[in-house]
Structures are given as structure tokens and as C-alpha cells.
């Protein structure tokens, strides 16, 4: 896949230049200096040779086939360069030239045209407006970047050419090897999904790193990224999430969701590790390319200073991992070989005057201990410390069974040690917190790899009933489905809904209350009233007919005063049910990734606390429980300080039923069940209030 782009035999550079500093000159120079073993074909009508290579006036005069062309000519000449490349047999074309869709409509049209030309001839196009690409294992630097990295296992794809050069410079500074560096530019043809698929199959790539500002097809990305992540780690820094416009959302779920949350949910589903910063991108890539995945999250800490050891322990716990309780045998072994003043708990303090041998003693004990899944080693430079010798000794004793992260804290004094660490594939960090953050990412990825097969439960439901309700609303141009019909839909998907009916008059309300049984709740029903309680449109615990009549009249009076133009369908009279914990179940449909489910505490707490989690539908039972675990209020729901907990599996089942509903009916773009009342285990949770929004497109 993409062989002609990644491993070409013959590369033509159209726009090659004799002038140093020009893009066309630097690309030819980089191909030569990188040691490219195939043919390099400079193309320039005004030159006979460039950098000692014979130069062609045009590709037709070359007389042989090419695999790939790199185009660095002014915009008006790009189309003819593309056409001549295809005629010369190119199966991959890299357009370096800028000035396409990023500058306006005319440029966008030209970009589409060259993409159509390539597509018609089954030729893959990288760019335009890109840096080019590098394949270190193929000795090919077909870019105008100043660095050719040494071969390694990290491959980079980036929507920003400037970030590619920054990554190359950082890799050189840290002595890190890179496999491939690919600048995608405007993504007229080849995009992140193409590269993910190719790099997942690439034997030279151990870890895929990406910088993306946008993702084309959300569903396709999730599918390809999930497949890639099941083979090797994928780490992505996603930028530009705050520039998306804020849409008008009528539901709590819609107002709390956003582009950044959607990308986060998509990455979690696909097993993609999300880096929040450029620094974290490299921190994770180093760890995952150099060390094995942990089998759990129990961490041993080895240090020659108490303070940094405490810092590491705090960071481990704050990251949701466990400071391992060392086995008794480990403590016994350490006591025999370490000074009496050393701490043999966890952190293991080998003292400030520790020589390499003490570090090896502690490292071997941690490697032997079955209660340890990962190890963090900290070194601070004391007068007697030997950073380089310690690093070399550690590298020699590693068994490759558990990840070992190293934080050599300091500057000039520890630099020789850090260089030894890199040379022996030990990820080094300037502070324990960064080592812990990278380890947390490794643990999350390892857990994702160990996840059970995804099995989405399908519940028996009454789809026909829902089709009728949705169809009736769309035919009458009503996109807001209020409580009455929303509850009908949910009842069709086997949610428990208290008995209730719509009443157009106070007398009808009294009749309904008598049939369902007191006490009752009453709620105004209007397509123009979204937040009923804000306008006095909700009354609870009404115990007799007089209370129902008074509530009906007062609600109608208040709503007509507040919203004189509002359409009033009447009042919904409903049986009051047992009290319980209020939670919210919701869904908003992201334009790229589809339906996102939401869970959090219900009632006013969703607005005040915003303690919510999101997950892409469809979800499994395990993923539904993970949504609950992802909230700060999970302990409250589970039961804390003597309080009884609620039926958590019942909430998870409710989320799965919503998942099925919104997957079955793409017309539903927003949904809130708020509150969803949940009691103790064995009681039926029920829908206290609900509403839905249908797509405007569904009316057409």
C-alpha cells in the first residue's frame, strides 16, 4: 500500500533548481545527501545538470518510467507537471507547491482539478502545500527539511509541515530514530486514514505519531485507526478543536458536547492515545517505541533522593495508578544488599551516595517482584553520582518484561547518563511527572489492547411505534419532540415510564389523576417551552383534585403571561413514583462521528457540576459501565459513607437502550432523559422527564 510513495525506485523532481536555498534545489540535495539508492531525475528546462546529476528539460525527454514525482513549481504550472508525471508512469505525486485551497476559491478549484486528474489515472497525490516525505530506512529524503533522521521505529504524519521540521529537530537533539515522516498538507487525496493504514502494515514502524488539525471521514477514521491501534500504538496530537463554531443546542447533552469531546470519544473508541501537548507526543512515543507494554498499573519507584521519590508517588496516585506494595521477599533481598539507612519500601530509596550497583540491586528486586507491573527510576546528581555508568548498568540488567521509565533530573551533570539511556532504548524524562504521564498512556493503551471483543446487545423493541411518532412529527414540521411523545418512544424501547396522560382542561386533569392514582405530577406541554420548570410549568406531589385544579389554572396563567405566543397542548398528568437518585442519560449527534451518548448526575447538577462522560454509540455493556466509572460522582452512585448505592447495571442498560434507539433512528439528533430516577438494586429505574430533537433534514 502506497509503495510508490514510500519506497520508489525512481524519483523525479520537477522544479529542480541550481540555486541553494530554493525548494527545488534542497529536495534534490536532500535526496543525494540522504543516500537515496534509486534514480534521481532533476527536471528544469534551463539547466543541463544540478548537483552533478544530469538534468532533463522535461519528463518526456527522460525516456524512462518513474515511480514518483515531487513537484515544486509555481501554481500555474502544477497541473501540467501533474499530467506529465502521469504520462511518465508516476504512481505517486507529491505537490510541494502552496497556493491552493488555503488561499481561496480559485486555488481550491485547481486543487480539486489536479486531484481528479490523479484519481482518474489511479495515481496517489500527497499534498499540495506540504513539506514532502522522508523514509529513513529507504534512505529517501524527498522533502525540503534540513534534517535526515537516523532510522528508527517512530513514524510521523503531520498536517503541518512546520511541525514536521520541529519533530525532526527534536529527534536529532534527543538522538531518536524515525522511520517515516510524512507531511500531508491540504490532503487533496492522501489523508490520515490512508497513512494510518499504510503505517499499520509497515514493518519498520513500531509507533505511529500524528499531528492533525482536521479529520475527513469520522467513521472511516475510527475503523482504520482501531485496526491500526490493534497492531501498534497510535498517538495523535489533535489541534484546532476550539475553532469549530458553537451550535445552537436545545438539550443539556448538546450544550455540554463539543468538537473536542467528540474527538476524545472517537480516540477512546479507536484505541488512539491522545497527546495534549507537543511535549507529551514525544514523551509517549519514546516510551511506546522503547519499552514493553505493562500488564497492570502497579508501579515501583527507585530513587536516590526522598523528595523526587515522593513526587513520583504522588504523580502515580494522581494518575489513577497504584504505588505497588512490594512483596516481603523483595524487602528481604533489598535489606541484605542495601545500606541500613536505605528505604526498602516503595519508593525504594537507594540514598544520595548510590553507585550503579545499588540501582541494579533495586532494579533486579523490582523486576523479580510479581506485584510490580512497571518501574520508574529517578536519579539526581550528587557529588558521587555516576549518571553514565548507572545508565549503562541499568541497560545491561533489563529483561524486557516490564516497562522501565527513567527520570534523570538535572542538566549538564546528568547529560552523559541521558545519552546512554537513549542509546540503550531507555526512555528518559527530565522529571518524574512526565515519566508517570507517559506510563499512564501505556497502561491505558495496554488495557485497551486487552479489552474483550466488542459485543453490542440488541434489545427487543417496538420500532414501528417509533417510526409512526417520528414520521408524524416530521410531516407536520415539528422537530422538537416534547415529553409526552418522547416518553412514548422510550416506552417502545422498554424504558419504564410512569403512567400518565395529556389533559386539555382542569377537569380532564382531575380525571387522569383519579385514574393513575395520587399523588401526581403535572407538567406543561408545549413545543415552544423547552425548560418547563423555569416558567413554573412543573408541579409535583399533588395529593387531591383541588390541588390539581389549582395547579392547572396557575400553570396556564403563568405560561400565557411569560410566552403569550406559545402553543399550549395542555398539561401532562403523571403518577408520582418512588424517589431515587437523579441521573441524566443523553445523546447528541456529532456531524463527523455520529451519536455521542452522555451520562452524568441529573436535575440541576448536570448544569452546575458538569460531571459528565461521553461515548460514541453503539456501546457495549462494558463501555456503558466505563461511562459510569468515568464520572467523579461514581462513588456517590455506588454508595459511600454508609449510604446505599443505586442499581448501576440498570443505568448501563438504559445507556445501551438509548444507543440502540439513536443507531436505529438517525433522525434523532438530540435526546435527554433528565432526570432518570434510579433506586437501589432490584428496583426499576424510570423516566421522569425526556425530550428529543429531530433533524431538520428529516423534513425534506
N, C-alpha and C positions, 0 to 999 in steps of 0.2 A: 504493500500500500504506500503510495506516494514515493515509490522508489526513484523515479526520475527526478524528483525534487531533492530527496535526501541523499541519494547515492548515485549521482550522474557520472557518466564516463567522459562526456564532452560538454563543456560549458562555454557558451558564447556570451560576451559582454558587449552589448550594443550601447554605444555611447562611451566606449573606452577612450581615455584621454592621455595625452603625453604630459599634461600639466599636474605636478604634485599638488595635492590638496583638493583636487576636483574629485567628485564621487566616482566617476568612471575610471580615473587613474587608481584611486585607492582600492577599488574592488579587484582590479587586475593585480595590483601589488599584493593584496592580501591572499589571493589565490596562489600566487607564486611563493610568497614567504611562508604560507601555511603548509607547503609541501604537497599541494594537490597533484595526484599522480595521473590524472586524466588529461585530456587535451583542453587547453585554454585558447579561446578564439576571440581576440580583440576585434571589434568592428568599429571602424572610423573611416569615413571616406577621404579624410585629409591626411592620413598617416600611413606610412609603409611598415613601421614597426613601433611597438610600445613595450618598454622594459625588456627588450631583447626578443620579444615574440613577434613573428610576422603578423601584420595587421591586414584584415580584409576590408575592401571598400564597402561591401555589403555581404549578407549571408549567402546570397546566390553564388557569389564568386568563390565561396569556401569549397563548394563542390562535394562536401560530405554531410552526413547526418549529425545532428546534435541531439543531446538529451534534454538540455535545459538552456534557457537564455535568461540573462539578467539585463534588464532594460533600465538605462539611466540617461534618457534623452529628454529634451523639453516636451511638455504636454502635447503640443500639436503633432509631434512625430511618434507618439506612443502607439497609436493604432497601427500605423504602417509597420512599426517594429514588431508588434504582436503578430501581424499577418505574415511577415517574412520569417519569423521564428517558427510558426506553424508549418509553413512551406518547407522549411529546412529540417522538419522532423521532430521539433521540440515537443515533448510530452508534459513539460512543466515550464512555466514562465514566471519570473519574479520581476515585478514592476516596482522599482525603487522610487521613481518619479512621484512627487507630490503635486497637488493642484487639482484634485478630483472632487469627490462629494464633500470634502471638508471645506471647500471654498465656495460652494454654491450650486445652483440648479444645473448650470451648463456643465460643470465638472462632474456632477452626479450622473447626468445623461451619458457623458463619454465613458464614465466608469462602467455603467450598465452595458454599454455597447461592446467594450472590449471583453467584458465577462461573457456576453452572449456569443461573441466570436470564438472564445476559448471553449465554451461549453459545446458549441456545435461541432467542434473538432475533437472533443473528448480530451482536451488539454487542461491541466490544473493550473490555476492562477494564484500566486501569492502576492498580496498587496491589493492595489497600489499604495503609495505613501508608506513604505516600510524600509527598515534598515537592511533587509536581506536575511540570510541564514548562515549558520555555522554547523558543521558536523565534524567534531574533532577527531572521531575515530576514522573518518574518511579523509582526514587532512584537508577539509574543504572549508575555506572562509570566504563565502560568496556574499560578503557584506562590506560596508564601509566603516565597521567598528575598528577601533585601534588595537584591540586585544584578540589574540587567538588563544583560547583556554587550553590547558592541558587536558587530555582525555580523562573522563570521569563518568560517574553514574547518574548525575543530575541533568535532566533536560528541561529547557525553559521555553515556554511560549508566551509571548507578550504582545498586547495591543499597543504598547508604547515602545517605539524604537529607542527613545532616550533611556527608558528603564532597562532595556537590554544592555546598553553600554554601561549603565551603573552596576548591573549584575556582573558583567564581565570584569569590571574593575574591582569589585568586591571579591569576586572569586580569585582573581590574581593576588590580591592583598592577603587573602586567607589561605592561599595555596590549595584551593578547592578545584577539583576536576569537574568539567562539564561535558556532557555527551553531545547535546544539540541545543542550539539557541536559535529560535525562530521568531522573527518579527512579523506579525500578521497584518499590520497596517489597517487598511479600510475593510478588509475581509470581503472583497467583492466576490470571491469564490471560496477559497480555503479559509475555514474558520476554526474555532476552538474544538468543535466536535470532530472535525477531520483530523486535527492534530492529536487529540486525545486518543482516537482510535489507532492512529499510526504509532504513537509513542508507547501505547499499551502493548503493542506487538513487537516493539523494538528491543532486541536482546541487549543492546548497550545501555538502555535506560533503566535505572533502578527506581528513580523517583521522578515524578512529573511535577514541575513547578509552573504556575501560570499567573500572569497579571492580566486581568480583564476589566474592561470598562462597561461592556455590554455582552449579552448572550443572545444569539439569534433565536433559535427554536428551543423553548424551555423544556418541552417533553423529550425532544431528541437529545438535548444536553444531559438530562437526568439518566436516560437509558445508556448513553455512551459512557458517561462519567462513572456510573455504577459498575459497568463492566470493567472499565479501566481500573477503578479502585479495588476491585476484587482480585486484580493481578498484582498491582503495585501502588504505593501511596501517591495520591494526587493532592497537591497543596495549592490553593488559589488565594491570591490577594484580589478581592473584588472592590474596585473603586467606583465612584460616581453614583452611589446609591441614594444620596440625598438630593440629587438634581432632578429626580423624577417629580412631576407635578403631583400635588396632593389632590386626590379625587374627592368629590363630594360623597360622603358615606352616610347612609341613614342608620346603620346598625353600629352597635358597640364594636363588633368584630372588625367591621370595615374601617372604623375610625382609628382603631389601635394597630391595624396592619399597615404595612408599607413595603416599599421596594426592598429595603434592607432585610426585613423579616422574611420576605418571600425567598430571597437568595439564601438566607440562612437555613430555611426549611428545605429548600432544594438540595443544598450541600449536605445536610444531615441525611436526607433520604439516599443520596448517591454515595455516601461514604467519603465525600471530599473534605479534606482538612482545610478549614478556613483560617488564613493568616490575617490578623487585624492590622499589622504593620509590615513595612518592608523588612525591618529587623527580624520579626517573627517568621517571615517567609524563609529566610536563610537559616534561622535557628532550627526550625522544624526539618528543613531539607537536609541539613547536616546530620541531625540525629537519625533520621529515617534511612539515609543512604549509607550510614556507617555502622549502625547497630541493629541487633535483632529486636523483634517486637516483644514487649513484656507479656508474660502470661497472666498478670494481675496488676494491682496498683499498690502493693506493699513495698515501701521504699526504705532502703538502708542508706544512712548518711555517714560518710567518713570525713573527718576534718582534723586540721592541726590547730584550730582555734575555736574557742567556745562560742563567741558571738556569731560568726558566719554559720556555725552548725545550727544555732537557734534560728537564725534567719531562714535556713533551708527547711527546718522542721515546720516553721510557721507557713512557709510557702507551700509545702506539701499538703498540709491540712487545709489551707485556704483553697487549694486547687481541687479539693474533694478526694485526695488520695490518702493513704494511710502510712504513718510512720511505723514501720514494721516492728513488731515485738520479737526480738531475736530469740532463737532457741537457746535453752540452757547450755547445750553443748558449745554453741558459739561463744558465749560469755566465758566458759571454762577455758577454751582454747586461747582466747584473747588474753585472759589473765595470766596464762603461763608465759606468753611471749611479749606482752607489752609492759612498760614500767608500771609500778604500783599506782602512780598518780593518774594514769590514763583512765578514761571512762570507757567501760565495756558495755554500756547500754546502747541506745540509739538516740542521738548521734554517737558514733564511736569517735572519741577524741584521742588522737594519737600524740597529742601535745605539740607545742610550738617547736621543739627541737627534733621533730621526727625526721628520720632519714628514710630513704626509699624502702628499706627493709620493713619498717613499721607499717608503711602504707600497704605493702604486699601482704603482710600478716592480716591486716584488717580486710583487705580486698578478698583474700582467699576465704576468710571466715564468712564473709557475706555471700560469696559465690557458692559455698558449701551449704548455706542455710536454706532449707526448703521453705521457710516462712518469708523469704525475701524474693521479690519479683524484679526489682530494679535497684541500681546503686548510683548514688551521687557522691562524687569525690571532690572535696574542697581543699585547696592549698593556698595559704597566704605566705608571702615571702618574709621569713625571719632571717637573721644573720647566718644561721647554719643550714637554711633550706637549700636543697639542690633540685630546682624545678625540672631541669632537663633529665637528670638521672632518674628522678622519680617518675617522670612521664614515660621514659623508656622502660623502666622496670615494670610499671603497670601494664604497658602494652604487651610485654612478654608473658605476663601471667594470666591474661584474659583468655577465657574459654569460649567466648562467643555464644553462651547460653542465655545470659541476661544482659539487658542494655546497661551500659555504664556511661554516665554523663559526668563531665569534669568541669569544674569551675576553678581555674587558676586566677585568683583575684590579685590585681595589681597592674603594673605597666611594664616598664623596662626590665625589671628583675625577673619577671616570670615569662618574658617573651621567648627565651630559648626552650622553655618547657612547652609552651603552646605550639611552637613549631614542631616539636617532637610528637605532640598529640595528633596534629593534623597528618603528619607523615605516617602515623600508625592507625589511622581511621578511628581516632577517639574524638568525639565532638567536644569542643572546648567552648566555654562561655565565660564572660568577664564577671558574672555574678550568679549566685545560686538561684535567684528567682527566674532567670532566663533559662537555666538548665531545667528547672521544675516545669516551666511553661511548655517547653519542648517535650518533656516526658509526659505531661498531661495529654498532649496531642497524640503521642504514640499510644498511650493507654486507650484513648477514645477510638483511635483507628483500629487497634488490636481487638477491642470489644466489638466493633462493627464487623470486622472480619469473622469473628466467632458467632455472630448473630445466627439464630435459627432461620431456616428457609421462610420467606415471607408467604404466609397463608392468610388471605383475606376472606373472612367469613361472609357468606351471603345468607341473609335472614329471609324467611318467607314474609312477603309484604303484599299489599294491595296496590299495585302500580296503576291499575286502571282508574281507581278512585282519584289518585293524584293527577293523572292525565286530565281528567274531567275538570278538576278545580283549576289547574293551571291554564288549560285551554279556555275556560270561561273567562278568566281574568284577562288573558291576552286579547281575546276577541272584543272585550269592552274597554281596551286600552288602559287597564289598571295594572300597574307594575308593583304597587305596594299591597302585599297580602297581609291583612291585619290578623288580630289574634284569633278570631273565630275560624277563619279558613285555614290559617297556619296550624291550628290545633287539629283540624280535620285531616290535614296532610300528615301530621306527626302520628295521629292515631292510626292512619293507614300503614305506617311503618312501625306499628306496635309499641309506640310510647304510651305510657299511662297518662291519661288526661282526665281531670275531674269532670264529673257530669255537669253540663251547663247548656244554656240555650240563649238565643238572642231575644230580647224583649223590646218592642217598639213603644210601649207605653208603661206607665207605672203599674197598671192593673196586670198587664202581661208579666211584668217582673215579679209581682207578688205570686202569680200563678206558678211561674217557673220555680221560685224559691220554695213554694209548698211541695212541689214535685221532687226536687232534688234533695230537700231537707236542709233545715237551718243548722248552724249559721252559714251565711253565703257571702260571697264577694261579688261586687258589681264594678264593671269597667266600661267606660265609654267606648263605642265602636264607631270609628270614622277614618276614612282613608286619608284625611287631612291632619290627623292628630297622631304624631309619632310617639312622643313621650307623654303618655296619659297622666301620669302622677304629677307632672309639673303644672298641669292645669286643673288639678282637683278632679281628675277623671277616674279615680280609683277609690273605692271604699271597701273595707274589709270587716269581717266578723259582725255582719248584720244579723240580728237574732230574731226579728219578728217582722210582720207585714208593715207596721208603721215605719220601722227603720228603713225598709226597702223603698217605701213611697217617698219618704223624705230625701233619701239618698238620690233617687232617680230625679226628682224635681230639682234638687240643688245642683247635681252634675250638669243637667241640661242648661240651667240658668248660667252657670259659670262658663261653660264652653261657648255658649252663644255670645256672651259678653266678650270673652277673650278672642274668639275667632268667629265673627258673625257670618263669614262666608263659608265656613266649614260644612261639609256634607256630613250629616249625622244619620247613621243607620239604626241607632238605638243603643241599648245597654246590654252587655253580656252578663248574665246572672249565673253564678257558678258555685257549686258546693265547696265550702272550705274544707281543706284536708289537714291531716296531721302536720305539725311543724317539723322542720328538719334544717339541715344546713343548705344555704342557698349557694348554688354554683351557676356558672354560665357555660353553655355549650354554643358554639357559634361557627360560622363559615363565611369567608369572603373569597371571591373567585379572582385570583391574580391573572392579569392578562397574558402572562408568559407561562406560568407554571400550573395554572388551573386552581381547583378548590383547595383553600387552606383552612383547616379546622383550627378552632381556638378553644382553649379551656382555661377557666380561672374561677376565683370566688365570684359569686353573683351579687345581685342587687346593686347597691351603690358602691360596693367595694371594687368592682371592676373599673369604675371611673377614678376612685380615689387611690387605690393601691396599684392598679395596672399590673397585678401579679398574674400574668397570663403566659401560656405557651402556645405555639403554633406547630402544625404538622401538615404535610401535604396528604390529601386523600388520593387513593383509598389507603386506609390504615389497617394494620393487623391488631390483634388483641394485645400483643406485646408493645406495639408502638403507642396504642391508646394508654396503657399503663405508664409508659415513659413520659407521656404528656403530663400525667398527674404528678409524677416524680419530679418533673422539671419546674414545679412551682415552689415558691418559698412557703406557701400555705399547706404543703403536703402533710407536714407533721400535725397541723391542726385538724386536717381531714382524717388522718389516720388515728388520731386520738392521743392527746398529750396531757400530762399533769393530772391524771385521774379522770379526764373526760373521755367519754366513749367516742369511738370513731364512727365514720359513716361507711356505707357499702361502696367501697372503691371499685370493685368489679362492675357494679351496676352503672357507675359513671362511665367506665371504659366501654361498656356495652352501648350506652347512649351515644358516645362518640362514634362508635362503629356504625350504628344505625344512621346517624347523620351522614357519615362518609358514604354509605350506600345510597342514601337519598340524593345527595348532590352529585354523585357519579352517574346515577340513573337519569337525573334531570338537569342538564347543563343550563336550562333556562333560569334556574335559581342562582342568582349572583351574590346574594347576601342572606344570612339566616342568623337569627338569635333565639335561643331558648334562655330567657333570663327573667326570673330565676328558674332553675331546675332544682326541685327540692329533693334532697337525698337524706334518708334516715339511716338507722342502724342496719346492720346486716340482717337480711330476711324481710325487710320492708320494701315495698315498691316505691321507687322514686317516681315523681310525677312532674308534668309540665305545668308551671304556674302561669307563665306568660310566654308568648312567642310572636315573632313576625318574620316575614320574608320579603325579599325584593327580587323581582323578575327582570330579566334583561330587556332593554328597550328594543334590541334586535329581534327578540322573540315575537314582537307585534307585527313584524313585516311579513 
